[in-house]
Amino acid sequence: MADQGESGGTAGTGAAAPSGCGRAELNGRPVSEAELRALALTGYGHFTTMCVEDGRVRGLQLHLDRLVRDCRTVFGTELDVERVRAYARRVVPTAGAMVVRVTVFDPALDIGTIGSPAEPQLLVTTRPASGTSPLRPVPPLRVRSVAYRRELPAVKSVGLFGALWQRREAQRAGFDDALFVDGERGISEGGTWNIGFVRGREVVWPNAEHLPGTTMELLRGLYPGRTERVTVAEAAGFEAAFATNAAIGVRAVGGLDSLAFPPGHPVIEELRSRYVALTGDQL
């Protein structure tokens, strides 16, 4: 899987999740089964996932800006980012690494009342970062191109069924994940990650409709590059490819359909080094 950091936590009735499963709190208190049921059955909301290392987050402001922007789009309301930070600080240790997901949803909304005025709540879930930390390089990713567009691509919504179905089908066909392309085979994004290509010493980011990830945005400020349209056929003209998101950092893409890329390209290693060297901001 390209991104193990998008999974949420679990919880019992009014109690924190068992040890080893992470924690789950709604507005700073243990979340109830009924509240989680509303999220599971209605599936309306948005989220961001952060890798917290020693209390610090790379691109923290980008994560907060995303939550504010998506809350306006999804619920038509303003989000208090200081509440987000306070609730997230409650569940992370001051030392070590943890993956934290902040999900914004309204337990009072269901399929029949979805048009009612919303009062979004903050669900904060955690899991250990072992195995998917930016500090731990992972094997190259093999992806299959598929024609697919997420609903409201600019929003990081909880509605992941289509993307996960594409990922499942790709894995059942022997790949690690699916890479989405538009109707003209223009490359856009993975289900929970962005993709970049390397040409010489330059990084090229595909410009088909996609969600700009926080890791991608940070890398754009750390390393020279450009944005242009890239089709699946044109991918053969690049020297290497890589995937990015907050949970994994930078991961080499070793294959796209039948096309193979070298996994150890120096530009990818430099991108990873520059990203890991970021100290991040205090949560």
PAZAPA-4460 file (N, C-alpha, C; in steps of 0.05 Angstrom, whole numbers, plus 32768, in hexadecimal, padded with zeros to 4 digits):
% residues 283
    n_x    n_y    n_z   ca_x   ca_y   ca_z    c_x    c_y    c_z   seq   type   mol
   8011   7FE8   8000   8000   8000   8000   8012   8019   8000     1      M     A
   800A   802D   7FF1   8019   8046   7FF1   8017   8055   800A     2      A     A
   8001   8054   8018   7FFD   8065   802F   7FEF   8055   8045     3      D     A
   7FFE   804C   8058   7FF2   803F   806F   7FE9   8053   8083     4      Q     A
   7FEE   806D   807E   7FE8   8081   8092   7FCC   808C   8091     5      G     A
   7FBA   8081   8080   7FA0   808C   807D   7F8B   807C   808D     6      E     A
   7F94   8068   809B   7F81   8058   80AB   7F7B   8066   80C5     7      S     A
   7F62   8064   80CE   7F5A   8070   80E6   7F5F   805E   80FE     8      G     A
   7F5A   8069   8116   7F5C   8058   812E   7F42   804A   8134     9      G     A
   7F42   803A   8149   7F2A   802C   8152   7F24   8033   816F    10      T     A
   7F0C   802E   8177   7F05   8034   8193   7EEE   8023   819C    11      A     A
   7EED   801E   81B5   7ED6   8010   81C1   7EC1   8024   81CA    12      G     A
   7EAD   801B   81D8   7E98   802C   81E0   7EA1   8040   81F5    13      T     A
   7EA5   8059   81ED   7EAC   806E   8200   7EC8   8069   820C    14      G     A
   7ED9   805B   81FE   7EF4   8056   820A   7F09   8058   81F4    15      A     A
   7F21   805E   81FD   7F37   8060   81EA   7F3C   8045   81DE    16      A     A
   7F48   8045   81C6   7F4E   802C   81B8   7F62   801C   81C7    17      A     A
   7F62   8001   81C4   7F75   7FF0   81D2   7F91   7FF7   81CB    18      P     A
   7FA4   7FF0   81DD   7FC0   7FF4   81D8   7FC8   7FE6   81BF    19      S     A
   7FD9   7FF4   81AE   7FE2   7FE8   8196   7FD0   7FEF   817E    20      G     A
   7FB7   7FF8   8184   7FA5   8000   816E   7FA4   801F   816B    21      C     A
   7FB3   802D   817B   7FB2   804A   817A   7F9C   8055   818C    22      G     A
   7F97   806F   818B   7F83   807C   819B   7F6E   8089   8189    23      R     A
   7F57   808D   8193   7F41   809B   8184   7F32   80AD   8198    24      A     A
   7F33   80C7   8192   7F24   80DA   81A3   7F14   80ED   8192    25      E     A
   7EFC   80F3   819B   7EEB   8106   818E   7EE9   811F   81A0    26      L     A
   7EF2   8135   8196   7EF3   814E   81A5   7F00   814B   81C0    27      N     A
   7F16   813B   81C0   7F26   8139   81D8   7F1D   8125   81EC    28      G     A
   7F0A   8114   81E5   7F00   80FF   81F8   7EFD   80E5   81E8    29      R     A
   7EFC   80CF   81F6   7EF8   80B5   81E8   7EDF   80B5   81D6    30      P     A
   7EE2   80AB   81BE   7ECB   80AB   81AC   7EBA   8093   81B1    31      V     A
   7E9F   8096   81AD   7E8D   8080   81B2   7E88   8070   8199    32      S     A
   7E7D   8058   819C   7E76   8048   8185   7E61   8056   8174    33      E     A
   7E4E   8063   8180   7E38   8070   8172   7E43   8086   8160    34      A     A
   7E57   8095   816B   7E63   80AB   815B   7E73   80A0   8143    35      E     A
   7E82   808B   8148   7E90   807E   8132   7E7E   8072   811D    36      L     A
   7E67   8068   8127   7E53   805C   8115   7E49   8070   8101    37      R     A
   7E45   8089   810A   7E3B   809E   80F8   7E50   80A3   80E2    38      A     A
   7E69   80A3   80E9   7E7E   80A8   80D5   7E7F   8090   80C2    39      L     A
   7E7E   8078   80CD   7E80   8060   80BC   7E68   805D   80A9    40      A     A
   7E50   8063   80B2   7E38   805E   80A2   7E32   8075   808E    41      L     A
   7E39   808D   8096   7E33   80A4   8084   7E4C   80AA   8073    42      T     A
   7E64   80A9   807F   7E7C   80AD   8070   7E7F   80C9   8064    43      G     A
   7E77   80DD   8073   7E78   80F9   8069   7E8B   8108   807B    44      Y     A
   7EA1   8112   8070   7EB4   8121   807F   7ECE   8124   8070    45      G     A
   7EE2   812F   807D   7EFC   8132   8071   7F12   812F   8086    46      H     A
   7F2B   812C   807E   7F40   8126   8091   7F5B   812F   8087    47      F     A
   7F6F   812D   8099   7F8B   812F   8091   7F9A   811C   80A3    48      T     A
   7FB1   8112   8098   7FC2   8100   80A7   7FDD   810B   80AA    49      T     A
   7FE7   810C   80C3   8001   8118   80C9   8014   8103   80D5    50      M     A
   802D   8104   80CF   8041   80F5   80DD   804E   8107   80F2    51      C     A
   804A   8100   810B   8054   8111   8121   806D   8103   812C    52      V     A
   8083   8112   812C   809D   8107   8136   80A7   811A   814B    53      E     A
   80A9   810F   8164   80B2   811F   817B   80A1   8138   817E    54      D     A
   8087   8136   8179   8075   814C   817D   8075   8160   8166    55      G     A
   8083   815B   8150   8085   816D   813A   8079   8161   8120    56      R     A
   806F   8172   810F   8062   8169   80F6   806D   8179   80DF    57      V     A
   8077   816B   80CA   807F   8178   80B2   8067   8183   80A3    58      R     A
   8068   819C   809C   8051   81A8   808E   8038   81AB   809F    59      G     A
   803B   81B0   80B9   8024   81B2   80CA   8010   81C7   80C0    60      L     A
   801A   81DE   80B7   8007   81F3   80AE   7FF8   81EA   8096    61      Q     A
   8005   81DB   8084   7FF7   81D0   806D   7FE1   81BE   8074    62      L     A
   7FE5   81AD   8089   7FD0   819B   8092   7FB9   81AB   809E    63      H     A
   7FBF   81BF   80AE   7FAA   81D0   80BA   7F9B   81DF   80A5    64      L     A
   7FA9   81EB   8092   7F9C   81FA   807C   7F89   81E7   806C    65      D     A
   7F92   81CF   8068   7F81   81BB   8059   7F67   81B6   8069    66      R     A
   7F69   81B2   8083   7F51   81AD   8093   7F3E   81C4   8092    67      L     A
   7F49   81DD   8094   7F38   81F4   8093   7F2A   81F7   8078    68      V     A
   7F3A   81F4   8063   7F2F   81F6   8048   7F1A   81E1   8042    69      R     A
   7F1F   81C8   804A   7F0C   81B3   8044   7EF3   81B5   8056    70      D     A
   7EF6   81BF   806E   7EDF   81C3   807F   7ECB   81D7   8073    71      C     A
   7ED6   81EC   8066   7EC5   81FF   8059   7EB6   81F2   8042    72      R     A
   7EC4   81E1   8033   7EB8   81D4   801C   7EA4   81C0   8024    73      T     A
   7EAB   81AF   8037   7E9A   8198   803E   7E83   819F   8050    74      V     A
   7E88   81B2   8063   7E74   81B8   8077   7E6A   81D6   8076    75      F     A
   7E78   81E7   8068   7E71   8203   8067   7E75   8211   8081    76      G     A
   7E89   8208   8091   7E8E   8214   80AB   7EAC   8219   80AE    77      T     A
   7EB3   8229   80C1   7ECF   822E   80C8   7ED9   821B   80DD    78      E     A
   7EF2   8213   80DB   7EFE   8200   80EE   7F13   820E   80FF    79      L     A
   7F12   8209   8119   7F25   8214   812C   7F3E   8203   812C    80      D     A
   7F54   820D   8121   7F6C   81FC   811E   7F79   81F8   8139    81      V     A
   7F75   820B   814C   7F81   8207   8166   7F74   81F0   8175    82      E     A
   7F5B   81EB   8170   7F4E   81D3   817C   7F5A   81BA   816F    83      R     A
   7F5F   81BB   8155   7F6C   81A4   8148   7F86   819E   8155    84      V     A
   7F97   81B2   8159   7FB1   81AE   8165   7FAF   81A4   8181    85      R     A
   7F9D   81AF   8191   7F9A   81A7   81AD   7F91   818A   81AF    86      A     A
   7F7E   8182   819E   7F75   8166   81A0   7F8A   8152   8196    87      Y     A
   7F99   815B   8181   7FAF   8149   8177   7FC5   8146   818C    88      A     A
   7FCB   815C   819A   7FE1   815A   81AE   7FDA   8147   81C5    89      R     A
   7FC0   8144   81CA   7FB7   8133   81E0   7FBF   8115   81DB    90      R     A
   7FC1   810D   81C2   7FC3   80F1   81BC   7FDF   80E9   81B2    91      V     A
   7FF1   80FB   81AF   800C   80F4   81A5   8021   80F7   81BB    92      V     A
   8035   80E6   81BC   804A   80E8   81D0   805D   80FF   81C9    93      P     A
   806C   8109   81DC   807F   811E   81D7   8098   8114   81C9    94      T     A
   809C   80FA   81C9   80B3   80EE   81BC   80AA   80D6   81AC    95      A     A
   80B8   80D1   8196   80B1   80BA   8185   809F   80C3   816E    96      G     A
   8098   80B0   815D   8089   80B5   8145   806D   80A9   8147    97      A     A
   8059   80B7   813C   803D   80AF   813C   802F   80BA   8124    98      M     A
   801E   80AA   8117   800D   80B4   8102   7FF3   80BD   810D    99      V     A
   7FEB   80D5   8109   7FD3   80E1   8114   7FC0   80E9   80FD   100      V     A
   7FA8   80E0   80FE   7F93   80E8   80EB   7F7E   80F9   80F9   101      R     A
   7F78   8110   80EE   7F63   8122   80F7   7F4C   8120   80E3   102      V     A
   7F35   8116   80EC   7F1E   8113   80DB   7F08   8127   80E5   103      T     A
   7EFE   8136   80D2   7EE9   814A   80D9   7ECE   813F   80CE   104      V     A
   7EBB   813B   80E0   7EA1   8131   80D8   7E8C   813A   80ED   105      F     A
   7E73   8137   80E6   7E5D   813E   80F8   7E4D   8125   80FE   106      D     A
   7E4F   811A   8117   7E40   8102   811E   7E22   8104   811C   107      P     A
   7E18   811D   811B   7DFB   8121   811A   7DF0   811F   80FE   108      A     A
   7E01   8120   80EA   7DF8   811E   80CF   7DF6   8101   80C5   109      L     A
   7DE1   80FB   80B7   7DDF   80E1   80AA   7DD5   80E5   808E   110      D     A
   7DD0   80CF   8080   7DC8   80D1   8064   7DAF   80E2   8060   111      I     A
   7D9C   80E0   8072   7D83   80EF   806F   7D85   810C   8077   112      G     A
   7D99   8113   8089   7D9B   812E   8093   7DB4   813C   808A   113      T     A
   7DC0   8133   8074   7DDA   813C   806C   7DDA   815A   8065   114      I     A
   7DC3   8165   805E   7DC1   8181   8058   7DBD   8194   806F   115      G     A
   7DBC   8189   8088   7DB8   8199   80A0   7DD1   81A9   80A6   116      S     A
   7DCD   81BF   80B5   7DE5   81CE   80BE   7DF8   81BC   80CD   117      P     A
   7E11   81BF   80C8   7E25   81AC   80D3   7E34   81B8   80EB   118      A     A
   7E3B   81A7   80FE   7E4C   81AE   8114   7E63   819A   8115   119      E     A
   7E77   819E   8104   7E8C   818A   8101   7E9B   8185   811B   120      P     A
   7EA2   816C   8120   7EB0   8163   8137   7ECC   8159   812E   121      Q     A
   7EDE   8156   8141   7EFA   814F   813B   7F00   8133   8147   122      L     A
   7F04   8120   8135   7F0C   8105   813D   7F2A   8103   8138   123      L     A
   7F39   80FD   814D   7F56   80FA   814B   7F5D   80DD   8151   124      V     A
   7F6A   80D0   813D   7F72   80B4   8141   7F90   80B1   813C   125      T     A
   7F9C   809E   8149   7FB9   809A   8146   7FBF   807D   8141   126      T     A
   7FD7   8079   8136   7FE2   805E   8134   8001   8061   8134   127      R     A
   800F   804C   813C   802C   804E   813B   8037   8053   811F   128      P     A
   804D   8061   811D   8058   8068   8103   806B   8052   80F9   129      A     A
   8070   803D   8108   8082   8029   8100   807A   801D   80E5   130      S     A
   808D   801B   80D3   8088   800F   80B9   8080   8022   80A3   131      G     A
   8076   803A   80AB   806E   804E   8096   8078   806A   809D   132      T     A
   808D   806C   80AC   8098   8086   80B2   80A9   8091   809B   133      S     A
   80AA   80AB   8096   80BC   80B6   8082   80D9   80B0   8087   134      P     A
   80DF   80A9   80A0   80FB   80A2   80A7   8102   8086   809E   135      L     A
   80EE   8076   8096   80F3   805A   808F   80ED   8056   8071   136      R     A
   8101   8055   8060   80FC   8050   8043   80EE   8035   803F   137      P     A
   80DB   8035   802D   80CC   801D   8027   80D1   8014   800B   138      V     A
   80CB   7FFB   8004   80D0   7FF1   7FE9   80C2   8002   7FD4   139      P     A
   80CD   8002   7FBB   80C0   8011   7FA5   80A3   8007   7FA1   140      P     A
   8093   801A   7F97   8077   8015   7F93   8072   800D   7F76   141      L     A
   8062   7FF9   7F71   805A   7FF1   7F56   803D   7FF9   7F52   142      R     A
   8037   8009   7F3E   801C   8014   7F3C   8010   800D   7F20   143      V     A
   7FF5   800C   7F1F   7FE7   8008   7F07   7FD6   8020   7F01   144      R     A
   7FD8   802A   7EE8   7FC8   8042   7EE1   7FAB   803A   7EDC   145      S     A
   7F98   804A   7EE7   7F7C   8045   7EE4   7F6E   8060   7EDF   146      V     A
   7F59   8060   7ECF   7F4A   8078   7ECA   7F37   807C   7EE1   147      A     A
   7F3C   8090   7EF2   7F2B   8095   7F09   7F30   80B1   7F13   148      Y     A
   7F1A   80BD   7F1D   7F1C   80D8   7F29   7F0D   80D7   7F43   149      R     A
   7F1A   80E0   7F59   7F0C   80E1   7F72   7EF7   80F8   7F72   150      R     A
   7EE2   80F4   7F81   7ECE   810A   7F83   7EDB   8121   7F92   151      E     A
   7ED7   8139   7F89   7EE4   8151   7F94   7F02   814C   7F99   152      L     A
   7F12   8149   7F85   7F2E   8142   7F89   7F3D   8155   7F9B   153      P     A
   7F35   816E   7F9D   7F44   8181   7FAD   7F3E   817E   7FCB   154      A     A
   7F2B   816D   7FD2   7F24   8168   7FEE   7F2E   814C   7FF7   155      V     A
   7F3A   814B   800F   7F43   8132   801A   7F2B   8126   802A   156      K     A
   7F19   8119   801C   7F01   8110   8028   7F03   80F4   8033   157      S     A
   7EF1   80EC   8045   7EF1   80D1   8050   7EE5   80BD   803D   158      V     A
   7EDA   80C6   8027   7ECD   80B5   8014   7EE2   80A7   8002   159      G     A
   7EEE   8092   800B   7F05   8085   7FFE   7EFD   806C   7FEF   160      L     A
   7EE3   8066   7FED   7EDB   804C   7FE2   7EE7   8048   7FC6   161      F     A
   7EE3   805B   7FB4   7EEC   8058   7F99   7F0A   8055   7F97   162      G     A
   7F19   8065   7FA6   7F36   8063   7FA5   7F3F   8048   7FB1   163      A     A
   7F32   803F   7FC6   7F3A   8026   7FD2   7F33   800E   7FC0   164      L     A
   7F1C   8010   7FB2   7F15   7FFB   7F9F   7F2A   7FF9   7F89   165      W     A
   7F33   8010   7F7F   7F48   8010   7F6B   7F62   8004   7F76   166      Q     A
   7F68   800B   7F8E   7F80   8000   7F9B   7F7E   7FE2   7F9E   167      R     A
   7F67   7FD8   7FA7   7F62   7FBC   7FAA   7F65   7FAD   7F90   168      R     A
   7F59   7FB8   7F7B   7F5A   7FAB   7F61   7F77   7FAA   7F56   169      E     A
   7F86   7FC0   7F5C   7FA2   7FC1   7F53   7FB2   7FAC   7F62   170      A     A
   7FAE   7FA9   7F7C   7FBC   7F95   7F8C   7FB5   7F79   7F83   171      Q     A
   7F9C   7F75   7F7D   7F94   7F5A   7F74   7FA0   7F53   7F59   172      R     A
   7FA8   7F68   7F4A   7FB5   7F63   7F30   7FD3   7F62   7F33   173      A     A
   7FDE   7F64   7F4B   7FFA   7F61   7F50   800A   7F7B   7F54   174      G     A
   7FFC   7F91   7F55   8009   7FAB   7F5A   8005   7FB3   7F77   175      F     A
   8013   7FC9   7F7F   8010   7FD3   7F9A   7FF9   7FE6   7F9C   176      D     A
   7FF4   7FF5   7F87   7FDF   800A   7F89   7FD7   8013   7F6D   177      D     A
   7FC3   8025   7F6C   7FB9   8030   7F53   7FC2   804D   7F50   178      A     A
   7FC9   8055   7F38   7FCF   8070   7F31   7FB9   807B   7F1F   179      L     A
   7FAC   8091   7F27   7F95   809B   7F19   7F9D   80AC   7F01   180      F     A
   7F8E   80A8   7EEB   7F92   80B8   7ED3   7F77   80C2   7ECA   181      V     A
   7F78   80D9   7EBB   7F5F   80E4   7EB1   7F57   80D7   7E96   182      D     A
   7F43   80E2   7E8A   7F38   80D5   7E71   7F4C   80D6   7E5A   183      G     A
   7F60   80E7   7E5C   7F74   80E9   7E47   7F8F   80DC   7E50   184      E     A
   7F8D   80CC   7E64   7FA4   80BE   7E70   7FB8   80D0   7E7D   185      R     A
   7FAF   80E8   7E85   7FC0   80FA   7E94   7FC2   80F1   7EB1   186      G     A
   7FDA   80EF   7EBB   7FDE   80E5   7ED7   7FD6   80FA   7EEB   187      I     A
   7FC7   80F2   7F00   7FBE   8105   7F14   7FCA   80FE   7F30   188      S     A
   7FC4   80E7   7F3C   7FCC   80E1   7F57   7FC6   80C4   7F5D   189      E     A
   7FD1   80BB   7F74   7FC8   80A2   7F7F   7FB1   80A7   7F92   190      G     A
   7FA5   8093   7F9D   7F8E   8096   7FAF   7F94   80A6   7FC8   191      G     A
   7FAC   80A3   7FD3   7FB4   80B1   7FEB   7FD0   80BC   7FEA   192      T     A
   7FD9   80C1   7FD1   7FF5   80CB   7FCE   7FF7   80DA   7FB3   193      W     A
   800C   80EA   7FB1   8012   80F8   7F99   8029   80EA   7F8B   194      N     A
   802D   80F0   7F71   8043   80E5   7F62   8053   80FB   7F55   195      I     A
   806D   80F6   7F54   807F   8109   7F46   8092   80F9   7F34   196      G     A
   809D   8106   7F20   80B0   80F9   7F0D   80CA   8108   7F0D   197      F     A
   80DF   80FB   7F05   80FA   8106   7F04   8104   8107   7EE7   198      V     A
   810D   811E   7EDE   8118   8122   7EC4   8132   8131   7EC7   199      R     A
   8149   8124   7EC3   8162   8130   7ECA   8164   8135   7EE8   200      G     A
   8169   814E   7EEF   8168   8155   7F0C   814E   8163   7F13   201      R     A
   813B   8163   7F01   8122   8172   7F05   810C   815F   7F0D   202      E     A
   80FB   8169   7F1F   80E3   815B   7F27   80CB   8166   7F18   203      V     A
   80BA   8154   7F0E   80A2   815D   7EFF   808A   8151   7F0E   204      V     A
   8077   8163   7F14   805E   815B   7F22   8047   815B   7F0D   205      W     A
   8038   8146   7F09   8022   8146   7EF6   800D   815A   7EFE   206      P     A
   8000   8167   7EEB   7FED   817C   7EF1   7FD0   8174   7EED   207      N     A
   7FCA   815B   7EE7   7FAD   8153   7EE6   7FA1   8157   7F02   208      A     A
   7F87   815A   7F02   7F78   8160   7F1B   7F7F   814D   7F31   209      E     A
   7F88   8158   7F49   7F91   8147   7F5F   7F8F   8156   7F79   210      H     A
   7F94   8149   7F8F   7F95   8155   7FA9   7FB3   815B   7FAF   211      L     A
   7FBA   8174   7FB2   7FD6   817B   7FB8   7FDD   8172   7FD5   212      P     A
   7FED   815E   7FD7   7FF4   8153   7FF1   8008   8165   8000   213      G     A
   8008   8163   801A   801A   8174   802A   8038   816D   8024   214      T     A
   803E   8154   8021   805A   814C   801B   8062   8157   8000   215      T     A
   8051   8155   7FEC   8057   8160   7FD2   805C   817E   7FD4   216      M     A
   804B   818C   7FE2   804E   81A9   7FE5   8068   81B0   7FF2   217      E     A
   8070   81A1   8007   808A   81A6   8014   80A1   81A1   8001   218      L     A
   80A0   818C   7FF2   80B5   8185   7FDF   80B8   819A   7FC9   219      L     A
   80A2   81A5   7FC1   80A2   81BA   7FAC   80B2   81D3   7FB6   220      R     A
   80B2   81D7   7FD0   80C2   81ED   7FDB   80DF   81E5   7FE1   221      G     A
   80E5   81CC   7FE1   8100   81C2   7FE8   8111   81BC   7FD0   222      L     A
   8104   81B6   7FB9   8113   81AD   7FA2   8107   81B9   7F89   223      Y     A
   8118   81C2   7F76   810D   81CE   7F5D   80FD   81BA   7F4D   224      P     A
   80E8   81C4   7F41   80D7   81B2   7F31   80C4   81C3   7F21   225      G     A
   80B2   81B5   7F13   809E   81C2   7F03   8085   81B0   7F02   226      R     A
   806F   81BC   7EF9   8056   81AE   7EF6   804F   81AD   7ED9   227      T     A
   8048   8196   7ECE   8040   8194   7EB2   802E   817B   7EAF   228      E     A
   8021   817A   7E99   8010   8163   7E93   8022   814B   7E8C   229      R     A
   801C   8134   7E99   802C   811C   7E94   8018   8105   7E8E   230      V     A
   8019   80F9   7E77   8009   80E2   7E71   8017   80C8   7E78   231      T     A
   8008   80B3   7E79   8015   8099   7E7E   802A   8092   7E69   232      V     A
   8024   8098   7E50   8037   8093   7E3B   8050   80A4   7E3E   233      A     A
   804D   80BD   7E47   8064   80CE   7E4B   8075   80C7   7E63   234      E     A
   806A   80B7   7E75   807A   80AF   7E8D   8093   80A0   7E86   235      A     A
   8094   8093   7E6E   80AC   8085   7E66   80C3   8097   7E61   236      A     A
   80BE   80B1   7E5D   80D3   80C4   7E58   80E1   80CE   7E71   237      G     A
   80D8   80C5   7E88   80E4   80CE   7EA1   80F8   80B9   7EAC   238      F     A
   810A   80C2   7EBC   811F   80B0   7EC7   8116   80A1   7EE0   239      E     A
   8103   80AD   7EEF   80FB   80A1   7F08   80E0   80AD   7F10   240      A     A
   80D3   80A0   7F23   80B9   80AA   7F2E   80B8   80A4   7F4C   241      A     A
   80A8   80B3   7F5A   80A6   80B0   7F77   808A   80B8   7F80   242      F     A
   8082   80AD   7F97   8069   80B4   7FA4   806E   80C3   7FBE   243      A     A
   805C   80D4   7FC6   805F   80E4   7FDE   8045   80E5   7FEE   244      T     A
   8047   80E3   8008   8032   80EB   801B   803E   80EE   8037   245      N     A
   802E   80F7   804A   8038   80FE   8064   8042   80E6   8074   246      A     A
   8035   80CF   806F   803C   80B7   807F   8056   80AA   8076   247      A     A
   805B   80AA   805B   8073   809D   8051   8088   80B0   8048   248      I     A
   8082   80C9   8045   8096   80DC   803B   809A   80D9   801D   249      G     A
   80B1   80CE   8015   80B7   80CA   7FF9   80BC   80AD   7FF4   250      V     A
   80AE   80A1   7FE0   80B1   8085   7FDA   80B5   8082   7FBC   251      R     A
   80CA   8073   7FB4   80CF   806E   7F98   80B8   805F   7F8B   252      A     A
   80B2   8065   7F72   80A0   8055   7F62   80B1   8044   7F50   253      V     A
   80B0   802A   7F53   80C0   8019   7F43   80B4   8010   7F29   254      G     A
   8099   8013   7F27   808C   800A   7F0E   8072   8017   7F0A   255      G     A
   806B   801E   7EF1   8051   8028   7EE9   8048   8018   7ED2   256      L     A
   8033   8008   7ED6   802A   7FF4   7EC3   8042   7FE2   7EBB   257      D     A
   804A   7FE1   7EA2   8061   7FD0   7E9A   807B   7FE0   7E9A   258      S     A
   807A   7FF9   7EA1   8092   800A   7EA1   80A1   8008   7EBB   259      L     A
   80BB   8004   7EBA   80CC   8002   7ED2   80DC   801B   7ED6   260      A     A
   80DE   8024   7EF0   80EF   803B   7EF7   8105   8031   7F0A   261      F     A
   811D   803D   7F09   8132   8036   7F1D   812A   803F   7F39   262      P     A
   812C   802F   7F4D   8122   8037   7F68   8136   8049   7F77   263      P     A
   814F   804A   7F6F   8163   8058   7F7E   816D   8072   7F71   264      G     A
   815C   8080   7F63   8165   8098   7F55   816F   80AD   7F6A   265      H     A
   8185   80BB   7F64   8190   80CE   7F77   817E   80E5   7F7E   266      P     A
   816D   80EE   7F6B   815A   8104   7F71   8146   80FB   7F86   267      V     A
   813C   80E2   7F84   8129   80D8   7F98   8136   80D7   7FB3   268      I     A
   814F   80CE   7FB4   815D   80CD   7FCE   8161   80E9   7FD9   269      E     A
   8167   80FC   7FC7   816A   8118   7FD1   8150   8123   7FDB   270      E     A
   813A   811D   7FCD   8120   8126   7FD6   8119   811B   7FF2   271      L     A
   811F   8101   7FF5   8119   80F4   800F   812A   8101   8025   272      R     A
   8144   8106   801F   8156   8111   8033   814D   812D   803B   273      S     A
   8145   813D   8028   813D   8159   802E   8123   8158   803E   274      R     A
   8111   8146   8037   80F7   8145   8045   80FB   813C   8062   275      Y     A
   810B   8127   8066   8110   811C   8081   811F   8131   8092   276      V     A
   812F   8142   8086   813E   8156   8095   812D   816C   80A0   277      A     A
   8114   816F   8095   8102   8183   80A0   80FC   817D   80BD   278      L     A
   80FF   8191   80CF   80F9   818C   80EB   80DB   818D   80F1   279      T     A
   80CB   819A   80E0   80AF   819C   80E5   80A8   81B1   80F9   280      G     A
   808E   81B5   80FE   8085   81C9   8111   8079   81BB   8129   281      D     A
   807B   81C8   8140   8070   81BD   8159   8052   81BC   8158   282      Q     A
   8047   81A4   815D   802B   81A0   815C   801E   81B0   8173   283      L     A
***
